[in-house]
Amino acid sequence: MIFADAQLARRVEAAEASNARGCGLRDGAAVLEIAGGCAIFMGAESPLTQAVGIGLSGPVGAQAIGEIEAFFRSRGARVTLDLCPLADPGLLPILAARGYHLTEFSNVLVKRLSPTPELCTPRVRRAAADECDLWSYTVGRGYFDTPELSEQEMDVGRAIFEMPRALCYLASDESGRPVAGAAAALYDGLMVLFADSTLASSRRCGFQRELIAARLNEAISRGCDVATASTQPGSASQRNYERMGFEVVYTRVTVVA
């Protein structure tokens, strides 16, 4: 069993915050460093617009929350905070008094890595540098569950693909058509696995499992000792990660005002 202490939580949440900062390098994006984490604006309706990693390096007061609120609201965005349960407990009464409500849970999973490679991954390859739109289109269609994507939806994938540390992967069916994709990033021996997505018509065919294995193989080859991912509780993605040896270490909550 992996014990989710404050040290592990800080390591995981710091990596998530670094991921967010990487997305915030695009034109029109903005980043606010605050409360040990950061707030990222990627567009008023973007799922990447949120505050992450706050409250793990010490107390967070009402003034800091006010600065986060002003950062988002001045840009026409809803105030969204992703909170680790090991963050400063003093946040709870502050957020309650300001009218925040919970909208979502996500399970954070961790796996300790050994030098042994994972499964063979014949259907998975690293996306080439000129395949940003192909990767974004593949992942976006699975994530938004639609046959066509708007420019705004494409930009979500592009922001991830263009992150300085992003490692992006594609999985293809027997005809060579990309049907799934995912991403990873490395931070001080920890690999974050994220952006997993499979087209609806190709689910339950083992593509996500191969994508997980391919990224773990990369992490092992680069000397990482820990890998982490986040999933919706009780989802097929959580089941696939657990089958690959990951354990749920805590549940992150999303609150909005």
C-alpha positions in Angstrom: 0.0 0.0 0.0 1.1 3.5 -0.8 0.7 6.0 2.1 -0.6 9.4 1.0 1.3 11.7 3.4 1.9 15.4 2.9 5.2 14.8 1.3 3.8 12.6 -1.5 0.8 15.0 -1.9 3.2 18.0 -2.3 5.2 16.1 -4.9 2.1 15.2 -6.9 0.4 18.5 -6.7 3.6 20.4 -7.5 3.8 18.4 -10.7 0.2 19.1 -11.6 0.8 22.8 -11.0 3.9 22.6 -13.3 1.7 21.0 -16.0 -0.8 23.9 -15.7 2.0 26.4 -16.0 3.2 24.7 -19.2 -0.3 25.2 -20.7 -0.2 28.8 -19.7 2.6 29.7 -22.1 0.2 30.1 -25.1 -0.9 33.5 -26.4 -3.9 34.8 -24.6 -3.2 32.6 -21.5 -2.3 34.0 -18.1 -0.8 32.6 -14.9 -1.0 33.7 -11.3 1.5 32.2 -8.9 -0.1 32.1 -5.5 -0.6 30.2 -2.3 2.0 27.6 -3.2 0.3 26.7 -6.5 -1.0 28.7 -9.4 -4.1 29.9 -11.2 -4.3 29.4 -15.0 -6.5 31.2 -17.5 -6.8 29.5 -20.9 -10.1 31.0 -21.9 -13.4 31.7 -20.1 -14.9 28.3 -21.1 -11.7 26.2 -21.2 -11.5 23.1 -18.9 -7.9 24.1 -18.3 -8.9 27.3 -16.6 -8.5 26.6 -12.9 -6.3 27.0 -9.8 -4.2 24.0 -8.8 -1.7 23.0 -6.1 -2.7 25.7 -3.6 -2.5 25.3 0.2 0.1 22.6 0.5 3.0 24.9 1.5 1.3 26.7 4.4 -1.8 28.5 5.5 -3.9 30.3 2.8 -5.8 33.4 3.9 -8.9 35.2 2.6 -6.7 37.7 0.8 -5.1 35.0 -1.4 -8.5 33.6 -2.3 -9.6 37.1 -3.1 -6.7 37.5 -5.5 -7.5 34.3 -7.2 -11.1 35.4 -7.6 -10.1 38.7 -9.1 -7.7 36.9 -11.5 -10.5 34.8 -12.9 -13.4 37.2 -12.8 -11.5 40.0 -14.4 -11.1 37.7 -17.4 -14.8 36.6 -17.5 -14.1 33.1 -16.1 -15.8 31.2 -13.3 -13.6 30.8 -10.2 -12.6 27.1 -10.1 -10.2 25.5 -7.6 -8.9 22.0 -7.6 -8.1 21.1 -4.0 -6.1 18.3 -2.4 -7.5 17.0 0.9 -4.1 17.4 2.5 -4.1 21.2 1.8 -4.4 23.8 4.5 -7.6 22.9 6.5 -8.1 26.6 7.1 -9.3 26.9 3.5 -12.6 25.2 4.3 -14.2 27.9 6.4 -12.9 30.6 4.1 -14.4 29.0 1.0 -17.7 28.2 2.8 -18.1 31.8 3.9 -17.5 32.9 0.3 -20.2 30.7 -1.2 -18.1 28.0 -2.9 -19.8 24.7 -3.7 -18.4 21.3 -4.7 -18.9 20.3 -8.3 -16.6 17.3 -9.0 -14.4 14.6 -7.4 -11.3 13.1 -9.1 -9.2 10.2 -7.7 -5.5 10.7 -7.7 -3.6 7.4 -8.3 0.0 6.6 -7.8 2.3 3.8 -8.8 5.8 3.1 -7.5 8.0 2.1 -10.4 10.5 -0.7 -10.7 13.2 -1.2 -13.4 11.0 -3.8 -15.1 9.4 -2.6 -18.4 5.7 -2.8 -18.7 3.7 -4.5 -21.4 4.6 -4.5 -25.1 2.8 -1.6 -26.9 2.7 -2.4 -30.6 -0.2 -0.1 -31.3 1.2 3.0 -29.6 3.8 5.5 -30.9 5.0 8.9 -29.9 3.3 11.7 -31.8 5.7 13.5 -34.2 6.3 17.2 -33.7 4.2 18.1 -36.8 1.2 16.1 -35.5 -0.2 18.6 -33.1 -3.5 18.9 -34.9 -3.8 15.2 -35.5 -3.2 14.5 -31.8 -5.5 17.3 -30.6 -8.3 16.1 -33.0 -8.0 12.5 -31.8 -7.9 13.3 -28.1 -10.5 16.0 -28.4 -13.0 13.7 -30.2 -12.7 11.2 -27.4 -12.8 13.7 -24.6 -15.7 15.8 -25.9 -17.4 12.8 -27.4 -18.2 14.5 -30.7 -17.3 13.7 -34.4 -16.2 17.3 -35.0 -14.4 19.9 -32.9 -14.6 23.6 -32.7 -11.5 25.7 -32.8 -11.8 26.3 -29.0 -12.0 22.6 -28.4 -9.0 22.0 -30.7 -7.1 24.6 -28.7 -7.4 22.6 -25.5 -5.4 19.8 -27.1 -3.0 22.2 -28.8 -2.2 23.8 -25.4 -1.3 20.4 -24.0 0.7 19.3 -27.1 2.7 22.5 -27.0 3.7 22.2 -23.3 7.5 22.3 -23.0 7.6 19.0 -21.2 4.8 17.2 -22.9 5.3 13.7 -24.3 2.3 12.9 -26.5 1.2 9.5 -27.8 -1.1 8.1 -30.4 -2.7 4.6 -30.6 -3.9 3.3 -34.0 -6.2 0.5 -35.0 -5.5 -2.2 -37.6 -6.0 0.2 -40.5 -3.5 2.7 -39.1 -6.2 5.2 -38.1 -5.4 7.0 -34.8 -8.2 6.1 -32.3 -6.7 7.1 -29.0 -4.2 9.4 -27.5 -2.6 10.5 -24.2 0.1 12.6 -22.7 2.8 12.6 -20.0 5.3 14.9 -18.4 8.3 14.3 -16.1 9.1 16.4 -13.0 12.1 15.4 -10.8 11.6 11.6 -11.1 7.8 11.7 -11.2 5.8 11.2 -14.3 2.3 12.6 -14.6 0.0 10.7 -17.0 -2.9 12.7 -18.3 -5.1 13.6 -21.3 -6.1 9.9 -21.9 -8.8 9.7 -24.5 -10.3 7.0 -26.8 -12.9 7.4 -29.5 -16.2 5.9 -28.4 -16.2 3.3 -31.2 -12.8 2.0 -30.1 -13.3 1.7 -26.4 -12.9 -1.6 -24.6 -10.2 -2.7 -27.0 -7.2 -2.2 -24.8 -5.9 1.0 -26.3 -5.8 2.9 -23.0 -3.9 0.0 -21.3 -1.2 0.2 -24.0 -1.0 4.0 -23.7 -0.5 3.6 -20.0 2.2 1.0 -20.5 4.0 3.0 -23.1 4.2 6.0 -20.8 5.4 3.8 -17.9 8.1 2.3 -20.1 9.2 5.9 -20.9 9.2 6.8 -17.2 11.3 3.7 -16.3 13.8 4.4 -19.1 14.2 7.9 -17.7 14.8 6.8 -14.2 11.5 7.9 -12.6 10.5 6.3 -9.3 6.8 7.3 -9.2 4.0 7.8 -11.7 0.6 9.5 -11.1 -2.7 10.0 -12.9 -6.1 11.4 -12.1 -9.4 9.8 -13.0 -13.1 10.1 -12.4 -14.1 7.9 -9.4 -15.4 4.5 -10.5 -14.6 5.2 -14.2 -13.2 2.8 -16.8 -10.0 4.8 -16.7 -9.7 4.2 -13.0 -10.2 0.5 -13.5 -7.5 0.5 -16.3 -5.0 2.3 -14.1 -5.6 0.0 -11.2 -5.1 -3.0 -13.4 -1.7 -1.5 -14.3 -0.7 -1.4 -10.6 -1.8 2.1 -9.6 -3.5 2.8 -6.3 -5.9 5.6 -5.3 -4.1 7.7 -2.7 -6.6 10.5 -2.2 -9.6 12.2 -3.8 -9.2 15.7 -5.2 -12.3 18.0 -5.1 -13.2 20.8 -7.5 -15.0 23.8 -6.0 -16.5 26.8 -7.8 -17.9 30.2 -6.8 
